[in-house]
Each structure stands twice: as structure tokens, then as C-alpha cells.
Amino acid sequence: MTRATSTEPSNAADGRKVSKGGASVVNTLSEVDGATRVDVAAEVHVAGPLAAFVGSGVIRDVSNHLLRDFATCLAGRLNTPTTPSGADVTSGAAAPEELLAATPQPDPDPDSTAG
């Protein structure tokens, strides 16, 4: 099994430097059944009035929601089949049928008198 890990630290402060925050995010990529699995672990620190106002539960919920939305969007982009180009067909990398199948066809006009 192949595994790769990266750690991304960050720090932030508001404009008045009253509230401060930071995070350390560890991403671990591993191969599972021919696909890539990404595990994310984050440790978030917030101090000052912001921490007192929102609390750790809100920060955890928002962080989870953002990560879930990101993962859903990324999976959708990665699972979208690529459209072959004319150059792919010319070079033999794609069959002409693949190009035709990937080309959007106009919807038939139900009000048309043709046909």
C-alpha cells in the first residue's frame, strides 16, 4: 500500500489582533482497491472574543461542512469523464464514436414542423 502524508500549518488574526486562530491539517493519501483514499485530520485553535462567541462546536460543525462540500465537489470533478478532442481521434488515442458520443446534441424542437 502506498501512503503519502502532508501537514499544513496556518495562523490568523483579526484586524485588531484581538482574536487569534490557527490550524494544523494533516492529509494522508493511501491506495485502497485501486483508488485514492484521503484522510484529513485537523487541529484548530481559536482564542479571544471569537472563541467565546462561537465556541468549539460551531467551529467543528462549519469545518466538517466545508470539508464535506469540498470532497463532494472534488469527487464530482474527478469522476467526470474527459471529452476526447479531434487530436485524440487523429492520433488514435480515441475512437471517432467517443468524440461523437461526448458532443452535446441539441434538443429536438417540439414546435418544429420539420420531420
C-alpha positions as CSV (number, residue, x, y, z in Angstrom):
1,M,0.0,0.0,0.0
2,T,1.3,3.4,-1.0
3,R,0.9,6.2,1.5
4,A,1.8,9.9,1.5
5,T,1.2,12.5,4.2
6,S,1.4,16.3,4.3
7,T,1.0,18.7,7.1
8,E,-0.2,22.3,6.5
9,P,0.1,24.7,9.5
10,S,-1.7,28.1,9.4
11,N,-2.1,31.1,11.7
12,A,-4.5,34.0,11.5
13,A,-5.6,37.1,13.5
14,D,-8.4,39.6,13.1
15,G,-7.6,43.2,12.1
16,R,-7.2,44.3,15.6
17,K,-5.3,41.2,16.7
18,V,-7.8,40.6,19.5
19,S,-9.0,37.2,18.2
20,K,-6.4,34.7,17.0
21,G,-6.6,31.3,15.4
22,G,-4.5,28.6,13.9
23,A,-4.8,25.2,12.5
24,S,-2.7,22.2,11.6
25,V,-4.1,20.0,8.9
26,V,-2.7,16.5,8.2
27,N,-3.7,14.9,4.8
28,T,-2.9,11.3,4.4
29,L,-3.3,9.7,0.9
30,S,-3.4,6.0,0.5
31,E,-4.3,3.5,-2.2
32,V,-7.3,1.4,-1.5
33,D,-8.7,-1.0,-4.1
34,G,-7.1,0.9,-7.0
35,A,-8.5,4.3,-5.8
36,T,-7.0,7.0,-3.7
37,R,-8.4,7.5,-0.2
38,V,-7.8,10.8,1.5
39,D,-8.0,11.0,5.3
40,V,-7.9,14.5,6.8
41,A,-7.2,15.3,10.5
42,A,-7.3,18.9,11.6
43,E,-6.5,20.6,14.9
44,V,-8.0,24.1,15.2
45,H,-7.2,26.7,17.8
46,V,-9.2,29.9,18.3
47,A,-8.7,32.4,21.1
48,G,-10.2,35.7,22.1
49,P,-13.7,37.1,21.7
50,L,-14.3,35.0,18.6
51,A,-13.8,31.8,20.5
52,A,-16.1,32.9,23.3
53,F,-18.8,33.9,20.8
54,V,-18.9,30.9,18.6
55,G,-17.5,28.1,20.7
56,S,-15.7,24.9,19.5
57,G,-18.9,23.1,18.5
58,V,-19.7,25.7,15.8
59,I,-16.2,25.7,14.5
60,R,-16.2,21.9,14.3
61,D,-19.6,21.9,12.5
62,V,-18.6,24.5,10.0
63,S,-15.2,22.9,9.4
64,N,-16.8,19.5,8.8
65,H,-19.4,21.1,6.4
66,L,-16.7,22.9,4.4
67,L,-14.6,19.8,4.1
68,R,-17.6,17.6,3.1
69,D,-18.6,20.2,0.4
70,F,-15.0,20.3,-0.9
71,A,-14.8,16.5,-1.1
72,T,-18.1,16.2,-2.9
73,C,-17.1,18.8,-5.4
74,L,-13.6,17.3,-6.0
75,A,-15.1,13.8,-6.4
76,G,-17.6,15.1,-9.0
77,R,-14.7,16.7,-10.9
78,L,-12.5,13.7,-10.8
79,N,-15.3,11.3,-11.8
80,T,-16.4,13.3,-14.8
81,P,-15.2,11.6,-17.9
82,T,-12.9,13.7,-20.1
83,T,-14.1,14.6,-23.6
84,P,-11.8,13.4,-26.3
85,S,-10.6,16.1,-28.8
86,G,-10.2,15.9,-32.6
87,A,-6.5,15.5,-32.0
88,D,-7.2,12.4,-29.8
89,V,-9.1,10.8,-32.7
90,T,-6.5,11.8,-35.2
91,S,-3.7,10.3,-33.1
92,G,-5.7,7.1,-32.5
93,A,-6.0,7.8,-28.7
94,A,-9.8,7.9,-29.0
95,A,-12.3,6.4,-31.4
96,P,-14.5,8.7,-33.5
97,E,-17.5,7.3,-31.7
98,E,-16.2,8.6,-28.4
99,L,-16.0,12.1,-29.8
100,L,-19.5,11.9,-31.2
101,A,-20.9,10.4,-28.0
102,A,-19.3,13.2,-25.9
103,T,-20.6,16.0,-28.2
104,P,-23.8,17.6,-26.8
105,Q,-26.6,17.2,-29.2
106,P,-29.3,19.9,-29.5
107,D,-32.7,19.0,-28.1
108,P,-35.3,18.4,-30.8
109,D,-37.7,21.4,-31.1
110,P,-41.1,20.0,-30.2
111,D,-42.7,23.0,-32.0
112,S,-40.9,22.3,-35.3
113,T,-43.0,21.3,-38.3
114,A,-40.0,19.6,-39.9
115,G,-39.5,15.9,-39.9
